[in-house]
């Protein structure tokens, strides 16, 4: 999967700014991840969980249905822990095939939310 360099820059920056709270947002693109959008984390315990602001999520999906940029997936940070899906991530996964990016420190990993659980994705960073 191709990921634009600007996506990595955005998620790393937002995660650092939000630390020690979890940052989160949307991954935008079709065929490759072209853009990351930071969204408000509205979870009640933002040190250990994330919940993308429902208004931002709904607006992005409406825009995509109207022919706008596609929502390829979601990203969030793990301020304390590895860049792998946590038990909470596993519990909130839907198996919809979307991409999840997880940020820890300077590491960003990408996962497919598959029916059988998260599958690691190999990525190639491209200009953009």
Buried (B, 14 or more C-beta within 10 A) or exposed (E): BBBBEBBBEBBBBBBBEBBEBBBBBBBBBEEBBBBBBBBBBBBEEBEBBBBBBEEBBEBBBEBBEEEEBBBBBBBBBBBEEEBBBBEBBEEBBEEEEBBBBBBBBEEBBBBBBEEEEBEEBEBEEBEB
